[in-house]
Amino acid sequence: MKFVKRISLLFCLGIVATVNAQLKVDAEIRPRTEYRHGFGNLIQDDADAGFGISTRARLNVGYKTESYKLFISLQDVLVWGENRQILPYDQNNSFALFQAWAEINLGKNWSTKLGRQVLSYDDQRILGGLDWAQQGRNHDAGLIKYKKDKFILDFALAFNQDYSNPTGFVSQGTAYNTTGFFSYKTMQMLYLKQAWEKFSGSLLLLNNGFQEFDVSNNADGVSNLQTLGTHLNYKSGNFGIAANAFLQTGKRQGDVDVKGAYLFGIDLSYKASSKIGLGAGLEIISGNDGGAGETGAFFPLYGTNHKFNGFMDYFYVGNHANSIGLFDIHASANFKLNDTSNLLVKVLNFSGEQDLPSGENALGTEIDLVYKKQFKGYALVAGYSHLFPADGMYELKNVAENVAANNQNWAWVMLVIKPTLFSGK
């Protein structure tokens, strides 16, 4: 009922806004059916495959004047059948305010953006919106933004708290008890980008502070992890090349020293014809070669990690932190079947950047297929992925080869409807 009331309120605001014609309201309904038989981890032969349907529902409201912009995005992620019949509330408490920000024009190419927002830059390797996940990814932050011609500068600051009594936070201190998935207490980010006719380059400097606790679970300082690097992009005619190069240093969660952690990736693209696009590339992510209390493993933090290293999410999607790293070689072909549909075929070969205890490092090969069909007002997207594990994958995932299922695969189909309910001019 609360969700319905909030939607009704936003529709009322929309009706009012048509008078001054400065409001845009759009929505999204995105149901997705998945068959999981080895998604994210090897499945054993005697285990049943997973099958389920989830839906993302969003209602977005944007308001714009010469002085400022406002944006609010309400979201609920529904798993079909999770609530019993006539339950008066959402059992999994998935309703959320996905975005809520204001951007104020400061004049002379400057603005500031404050509130809950998506931080997405370049190819989303380090900072991305994670749109594949039904819940998406957001940050509570403040940005200072500068943009002139083809130059961009963004500076972000965040200070996160999770106190339950807002009026008593002074006496409670500033301990941040939310942990996991690199949840940070503080964040500072500087992003610069310059584009030219055929080439663009960006620089990212990111510091994340993680709350530490002593043996009595009392707040005990902050560990700071620095990530710095560049994204380069060149395109001329039918040929393109993009590269990432990042380093990490400082301390990770758990007061672990990070030394010599790196990520390097390069991707080539070639438009062979009006209907065929080809791609090839590699990515190397350093693994843990440190002793106790230190690591050389890189982690791509807050990027859209599902986009990289195979769609079956075996690496860096809530997993594979502080592990053996990754060496990913891949090739792809994108076929335009007609004006409204296309097919992506991608092959990836994985091995560890470090060896496993056995000395093995070959992890396997994955094939990804994604078909997309655009209809009038909506789209249908379907995919199939198959993993052919190597000996190292069984060791890495701690699943014996003789008990693992012969087929490790994943299939899905998704309907995407994103109507604009109304838009003022």
Phi, psi and omega in degrees: 000322179299320180298316180298318180297319181293320177296318179299319178298317181293324176295322177297318177298323179296320179297318178296321186290338179297339179291314181264358169055045179231020184236141174237131178236124175225167185221168175213132169237122186224083175281142180222128176257133182230139169249116185245114178224063184119016177285124176080338179197156178293136179260142179280158186296329182269007180264146177279145176292152175271145178211130181191170181231132174233156179226133170259128177240125179230146171230119185247135178232123177237134181233136187223134170230181177292335186265331185201167173233146173234144177215131178229132179231115176265143187215143169222139177248116187250129169260124186300124177092002184289335178257136175292166181299143178051029173287129187277009180210166180278114190294325183266006175052044186269353178293134186210158170269097186290316175222146174200099184218159174234134176243120185255130179283120180262358179085159177053046176075007182253146172207167175229138183238120189235132174127195180281125189204165174270132173252109185224123184223144175054233181269012176068028181289322181252321178231119182207167184276349178050051186292336179300316178296134183302326182278340182068182179229136178221171179223143171265107190205167171241136180241142163253124188238138175228132179216126177216122182054243183253021178248136180231137172226124175236132175235123185243146175226141176216143173222109189262141178224155178224029180293147183269344181240094186302332183279350184242020187292335180296313181287337181276351185078196184234026177298136181249110189266356178282124183229173177092148177054037178057038174294125187254153174273319179228154178210137171228134184220134173236126180232129178231139179216136175233131179243144173238194185297313184243351188225144173220148179218143179228158177231130179239126174239118187228128174239128177240129178256125183249131180294133175249156181228147177276185184294340178265010179066030173263146179304133186219062175084186185228134172266133183248126179248128179253133175237126181219144180174193188220152171237127182240142183217126179231135178218128178218115181062236182269358185252140177217152177216135179227146183218146172238140174215115184224148175236152172231141178209172181103221182229137175267175175307139184089014177059039181266125178290131177253122183226124174070023179281136183211159171225131175225131178217149177217137181227132177252142177227146180214127177272097185290328178200183180293345184241357183226124174242133183246151179213153177203149180184183177210158175216134177240125179236124187293147178256183184278107176243017182265169176271200181296133177081005177213162181208152172250013185276132175269144172228131185283011166057254195250029180275179173271079191290337177299335181289340188242156171061036175091139184283352179277001170059047176276347187224128170064025173242078187069018181209178173064018175285140176058035181252213188270009181072194186205141169237110188243117174248130186217157175217148184214160174218132179245118184254123173275106185284322174198193185293342186238004182215152177211160180229126176256130175238126182223137178238131182230137175244130186244142168211162180281146173287333172247160176279151171285168180306329180284348187095352179281148173219355176287128185250335176134186183230141179235142174242128180242132175236131177225124179247134179230132178233124180263124175253181180285103177094354179202169181225150174242128181232134180222149182215156173219136178227144180224130179253131173251094187290144169263175183303322182295330181293320178298318179292317181298317183270000177058043176234120181294141183299326184285348177251353180282149177295148180293326181249123174248105187214170184207134178224149182205157174217139188221135175255131182239115177238118184228076183280148166270114184288317167194159182214128177272163179235000000 
